[in-house]
Amino acid sequence: MPPRPDNYLVWAILATVFCCLPFGIVAIVYASKVNTLYDAREYEAAMRASNDAKKWCIISVIPVIAISLFYLAVLAIAAIFGCMASVGC
């Protein structure tokens, strides 16, 4: 019997709450299947569900990182142009 794969349920819930709701829900669905499949002795399917849960957790974090980087870039550009436009800079 292979070891029980990680279900990434905590990560999926955190990704749903703090990152991207639709992708996080998909991660929760896959994460909830891992233990059920493992207990049914479907080890390969449990491993696939674990890998899919991990994949969807990562996918749900990517938009937040991209939006944050874009926001920081806009703030930096605004600060540069604001400083250039003011006399006291």
C-alpha positions in Angstrom: 0.0 0.0 0.0 1.6 3.3 -1.1 1.6 6.2 1.4 -1.4 8.5 1.4 -0.9 11.5 -0.9 -1.3 15.0 0.4 -4.7 16.3 -0.3 -3.8 20.1 -0.3 -7.1 20.9 1.2 -5.8 23.6 3.5 -4.0 25.2 0.6 -7.1 25.0 -1.6 -9.2 26.7 1.1 -6.6 29.4 1.5 -6.4 29.9 -2.2 -10.2 30.2 -2.4 -10.4 32.7 0.4 -7.4 34.9 -0.4 -6.8 34.4 -4.1 -9.1 33.4 -6.9 -12.5 32.0 -5.9 -13.4 29.9 -9.1 -10.0 28.2 -9.3 -9.9 27.7 -5.6 -13.2 25.9 -5.7 -11.9 23.5 -8.3 -8.9 22.9 -6.1 -11.2 22.1 -3.2 -13.2 19.6 -5.3 -10.0 17.7 -6.3 -8.6 17.9 -2.7 -11.8 16.4 -1.3 -11.5 13.5 -3.6 -8.0 12.4 -2.5 -8.8 10.7 0.8 -12.0 9.1 -0.6 -10.1 7.6 -3.5 -7.3 6.4 -1.4 -9.7 4.7 1.1 -11.3 3.0 -1.9 -7.8 1.7 -2.8 -7.8 3.7 -6.0 -4.2 4.8 -5.4 -3.5 6.1 -8.9 -6.7 8.1 -9.0 -5.9 9.5 -5.5 -2.4 10.6 -6.8 -4.0 12.2 -9.8 -6.5 14.1 -7.7 -3.7 15.2 -5.4 -1.7 16.5 -8.3 -4.7 18.2 -9.8 -5.5 19.9 -6.4 -1.9 21.1 -6.2 -2.1 22.4 -9.8 -5.3 24.3 -9.2 -3.9 25.8 -6.0 -1.0 27.2 -8.0 -3.2 28.3 -10.8 -5.4 30.3 -8.4 -2.4 32.1 -6.9 -1.0 33.2 -10.3 -3.6 35.9 -11.1 -3.2 37.4 -7.7 0.6 37.7 -8.2 0.2 39.1 -11.7 -2.4 41.7 -10.5 -0.2 42.6 -7.5 2.8 43.1 -9.7 0.8 45.2 -12.2 -0.5 47.3 -9.3 3.0 47.9 -8.0 4.2 48.9 -11.4 1.4 51.4 -11.8 2.2 52.9 -8.4 5.9 53.1 -9.2 5.2 54.8 -12.6 2.7 57.2 -10.9 5.3 58.0 -8.2 8.0 58.7 -10.8 5.8 60.9 -13.0 4.4 62.6 -9.9 7.9 63.4 -8.6 9.0 64.6 -12.0 6.0 67.0 -12.3 6.4 68.5 -8.8 9.0 71.3 -8.3 10.3 70.1 -4.9 11.4 66.6 -6.0 
